[in-house]
């Protein structure tokens, strides 16, 4: 894709949690000739556009919507609009030495071509970009424009997709349910290991489950249906290991459970 190598993306990034915005941007781009991705600074507008374009190589194929290529103009280095048209011409790889103005050369070069022009970081040049975009859309019937900016241009035909900050708050209830499932599962694992004669492994699993029971607000293990299983496990394991070894294995399991909940390695059920 032409111009993407110089995009101002701040480095490679893995996109998580942007599926909805990516789909909305893809739809907007397919439905109209002028699409603007808006959002506050640093939210990832440039990276989202790169994700969209690099993930759809068919856009520039002979049967794609932009057989004449995708061209990227990074406007962020421009202190004002004096070199706006020059930057666009560079993105098009256009060198014109005729007496006409560069704006005229850009319009005529695009002409009937079917291409996508990306104008990245437009917010500080909105008035001049608005004039340029109107001029290009009127002069080039098959041109599509994709902009990133902190504000829209305000044209009637403009398709706008808004990109907000990703929420850093994880839903509490699903996390609690997950911890509850893990706690019950570890109790059952502990019982299975005890039945197989692995008392030490059973106690470690039992201790790890204790950390999860604390996380869901049931430090006394709030499933009475499992109480007979736990009582048998404790009686058997204490008898086989002795009280000191039992307590050490249990504390080791609790420490492992807290570390696992904090993002450590998963419990080794082997």
C-alpha positions in Angstrom: 0.0 0.0 0.0 1.5 3.3 -1.0 2.2 5.7 1.8 1.5 3.4 4.8 5.2 2.9 5.6 5.4 6.6 6.7 2.2 6.6 8.8 2.5 8.3 12.2 1.4 5.4 14.3 3.8 5.6 17.2 5.0 2.1 16.6 3.4 -1.3 16.3 0.5 -2.1 18.5 -1.9 -4.9 19.1 -5.5 -3.8 19.0 -7.8 -5.2 21.7 -11.3 -4.1 22.3 -11.7 -2.1 19.1 -13.7 -4.6 17.0 -16.9 -2.4 17.0 -15.1 0.7 16.0 -13.1 -1.2 13.3 -16.4 -2.6 11.9 -18.0 0.9 11.9 -15.1 2.4 10.2 -15.1 -0.3 7.5 -18.8 0.2 6.9 -18.4 4.0 6.7 -15.5 3.7 4.2 -17.5 1.3 2.0 -20.7 3.5 2.0 -19.3 6.9 1.2 -16.5 9.0 -0.3 -15.7 11.0 2.8 -15.0 9.3 6.1 -13.6 11.0 9.2 -12.4 9.1 12.3 -12.6 11.4 15.3 -11.4 11.2 18.8 -9.2 12.8 21.4 -5.4 12.9 21.0 -3.5 9.7 21.7 -6.6 7.5 21.6 -5.3 5.5 18.6 -7.0 6.9 15.5 -3.9 6.4 13.3 -3.4 2.9 14.5 -7.0 2.0 13.9 -6.8 3.2 10.3 -3.6 1.3 9.8 -5.3 -1.8 11.2 -8.2 -1.4 8.8 -6.1 -0.9 5.7 -3.4 -3.4 6.4 -6.0 -6.0 7.3 -7.7 -5.7 3.9 -5.2 -6.2 1.1 -8.1 -6.7 -1.4 -8.9 -3.0 -1.3 -6.2 -2.2 -3.9 -6.6 -5.3 -6.1 -7.8 -5.0 -9.6 -11.3 -5.9 -8.4 -11.1 -3.8 -5.2 -12.6 -0.3 -4.7 -9.2 1.4 -4.9 -7.2 -0.2 -7.8 -5.1 3.0 -8.1 -3.8 2.6 -4.6 -4.0 4.0 -1.1 -2.0 7.1 -0.4 -1.2 8.4 3.1 -0.5 12.1 3.9 0.7 12.7 7.5 -0.2 16.3 8.4 1.1 16.2 12.0 4.5 17.8 11.2 2.9 20.8 9.5 2.9 23.9 11.7 0.4 25.6 9.4 -1.4 25.1 6.1 1.3 26.5 3.8 2.6 23.1 2.8 -0.7 21.2 3.0 -1.0 20.7 -0.8 2.7 19.9 -1.1 2.3 17.2 1.5 -0.6 15.7 -0.4 1.4 15.8 -3.6 4.2 14.0 -1.9 1.8 11.3 -0.7 0.7 10.9 -4.3 4.3 10.8 -5.5 3.5 13.7 -7.8 6.3 15.9 -9.0 4.9 18.7 -11.3 7.0 21.1 -13.2 4.3 22.8 -15.3 3.3 26.5 -14.9 0.0 25.4 -13.2 -0.5 25.6 -9.5 0.2 22.5 -7.4 -3.4 22.3 -6.4 -4.4 22.2 -10.0 -1.8 19.5 -10.7 -3.1 17.4 -7.8 -6.7 17.7 -9.0 -5.8 16.8 -12.6 -3.5 13.9 -11.5 -6.2 12.3 -9.5 -8.8 12.9 -12.2 -10.7 9.7 -12.9 -8.4 7.5 -10.8 -10.0 5.3 -8.2 -7.9 5.7 -5.1 -8.1 6.3 -1.4 -6.3 9.3 0.1 -5.7 9.3 3.8 -5.2 12.6 5.6 -3.9 11.9 9.0 -4.0 14.3 11.9 -6.1 17.1 10.4 -7.3 18.8 13.6 -4.9 21.8 13.6 -5.6 22.5 9.9 -9.4 22.0 9.7 -10.3 25.2 7.7 -7.6 24.5 5.1 -8.4 20.8 5.0 -12.1 21.5 4.6 -11.3 23.7 1.5 -9.0 21.1 0.0 -11.4 18.2 0.6 -14.3 20.0 -1.0 -12.1 20.9 -4.0 -10.9 17.3 -4.5 -14.3 15.7 -4.1 -15.8 18.0 -6.7 -12.9 17.5 -9.1 -12.3 13.7 -8.8 -15.5 11.7 -9.0 -13.9 8.4 -7.9 -11.7 9.6 -5.1 -12.4 8.5 -1.5 -11.0 10.3 1.5 -10.3 9.0 4.9 -9.4 11.5 7.6 -8.3 11.3 11.2 -9.0 14.4 13.3 -10.2 15.5 16.7 -13.2 17.1 15.0 -15.3 16.5 11.9 -15.3 18.7 8.9 -19.0 19.3 8.9 -19.9 18.3 5.4 -23.4 16.7 4.8 -21.9 13.7 3.1 -19.2 13.1 5.7 -19.4 9.7 7.5 -18.1 10.1 11.0 -16.8 7.3 13.3 -16.0 8.3 16.9 -13.2 6.6 18.7 -13.3 7.0 22.5 -10.8 5.9 25.2 -10.8 2.2 26.1 -12.4 1.5 29.4 -9.9 0.3 32.0 -12.6 -0.9 34.4 -13.2 -4.6 34.2 -16.7 -5.8 35.1 -16.8 -7.0 38.7 -19.6 -9.6 38.4 -18.0 -11.7 35.6 -14.7 -11.7 37.5 -16.5 -12.8 40.7 -18.2 -15.6 38.8 -15.0 -16.7 37.3 -13.3 -16.8 40.7 -16.3 -18.8 42.0 -16.0 -21.4 39.3 -12.3 -21.7 39.9 -12.8 -22.1 43.6 -15.3 -24.9 43.2 -13.2 -26.6 40.6 -10.1 -26.5 42.8 -12.1 -28.1 45.7 -13.1 -30.9 43.3 -9.6 -31.3 42.1 -8.3 -31.5 45.6 -10.9 -34.3 46.4 -9.8 -36.2 43.2 -6.2 -36.0 44.2 -6.9 -37.2 47.7 -8.8 -40.1 46.2 -5.8 -41.0 44.1 -3.5 -40.9 47.2 -1.8 -37.6 46.4 -2.5 -36.0 49.7 0.1 -33.3 49.4 -1.1 -32.2 45.9 -4.7 -32.4 47.3 -3.9 -29.9 50.1 -2.1 -27.5 47.7 -5.1 -27.5 45.5 -7.3 -27.0 48.5 -5.2 -24.0 49.7 -5.2 -22.5 46.2 -9.0 -22.7 46.2 -9.0 -20.9 49.6 -7.5 -17.8 47.9 -10.3 -17.8 45.3 -13.0 -18.3 48.0 -11.6 -15.2 49.7 -11.9 -13.3 46.4 -15.6 -14.1 46.1 -16.3 -13.1 49.7 -16.7 -16.6 51.1 -13.6 -17.2 53.2 -15.3 -20.2 54.9 -16.1 -21.8 51.4 -19.7 -21.0 50.7 -20.9 -24.3 49.1 -22.3 -26.5 51.8 -22.9 -29.3 49.3 -19.1 -29.8 49.2 -18.6 -29.7 52.9 -18.6 -33.5 53.4 -16.0 -33.8 50.6 -13.8 -31.1 52.3 -14.1 -32.8 55.7 -13.0 -36.1 54.3 -10.2 -34.6 52.4 -8.9 -32.7 55.5 -9.2 -35.8 57.7 -7.4 -38.1 55.2 -4.7 -35.6 54.3 -3.9 -34.7 57.9 -3.7 -38.4 58.8 -1.3 -39.1 55.9 0.9 -36.0 56.2 0.7 -34.9 59.8 -0.4 -31.5 60.9 2.8 -29.6 60.1 3.2 -30.9 56.6 -0.6 -30.3 56.0 -0.4 -26.7 57.1 2.7 -26.0 55.0 1.1 -27.5 51.9 -2.0 -25.5 52.6 -0.1 -22.2 53.0 1.8 -22.9 49.8 -1.4 -23.4 47.9 -2.9 -20.2 49.3 0.2 -18.2 48.3 0.0 -19.8 44.8 -3.7 -18.8 44.6 -3.0 -15.2 45.4 -0.1 -15.0 42.9 -2.3 -16.6 40.2 -5.1 -14.1 40.8 -2.5 -11.3 40.5 -1.5 -12.5 37.0 1.0 -15.2 37.8 1.2 -18.7 36.2 -1.9 -20.8 36.1 -2.4 -23.6 38.6 -0.4 -26.7 37.7 -3.0 -29.5 37.7 -0.5 -32.1 36.4 
